[in-house]
Amino acid sequence: MIIKNLAGFTAGQLKDAGGGRFASYTLFGVLTAVWILQMWNIAMSGAFWPFFGAIVALLLGAMYQSVRLVLIPQQNGPES
């Protein structure tokens, strides 16, 4: 679902929204690693730490995106 959403952006749309390829692909890589870890956990170990690690990774990604929204100035914002 993430790949489909990222692929749906036109060339300048992601940049205009304040995003970048590096951040998007880094977060995608982290989410992929979390998914693989969860599948391994379900199949092999049944431990709690991969589940907790997934929660922490998702929270860190959400905090990163929130900080970016606050700190990156909007270029196409309304004129006051």
N, C-alpha and C positions, 0 to 999 in steps of 0.2 A: 504494500500500500504506500509506503514512503517513497519507494523508487518511482511508482506511477505518479505520485504527486510532484516529485522533483522533476521528472521528465516532462510534465505538463507545462512547466514554466517556459515562456519564450526567452530568447537570449538576454534581453535587458530587464525582464520583469523581476527576477530574483535580486539583481543589483539595485533596482529602483526601490524595492521593498526594504533595503538595508541589509540584505543577506549576502553571502558570498559562497563560492564553491568550496573553499577550504573548510569553513564551519559546517556547511551542509554535509560534505563527505566525511568529515571527522565524526559528527554526530551519527551519521549512517553507519560508519565503521564500529562505533561503540555499541549502537543498538544491535548490529549483527553479531558482535561478540557476546552480548548479553543473551541474545536468542540462542546461540549455539551452546552457551553455558547452561541455559535453562533446559534445553533438549538433553544434554548430557546428564544433567541432574535428574531429570525425570526417568531416563533410561537406566542409569547406573547407580547413582549414589543415594538419592533421596535425602540429601543434607539440606540444612537450612541456609548456610552461608551463601550459596549461589542466588537463592531467592532474595536474600537481604542485599547482596551486591547489586542485583538488578534494580531494586528499589532505589538504592543510593545513586546508581548511574543515571537513572531516569530523573531523579530529583536534581542532580547536578546539571544535567542537560537543560531542564526547565529553568533553573536559576540562571544559567548562562544566557539563555534566550531572553529572559526577563531583563537582565542587566543590559543586554544589547539594545533592547527596545527603549530603555530609559536613557542610556548614555549616547547612543548614536543620534545625532541631530537629523531631523526630518527635512529633506530638501524640498519636497513637494507639499509641505504643510500649508494650512490656511494662513493667510496674511492677517496680522492683528494690528 
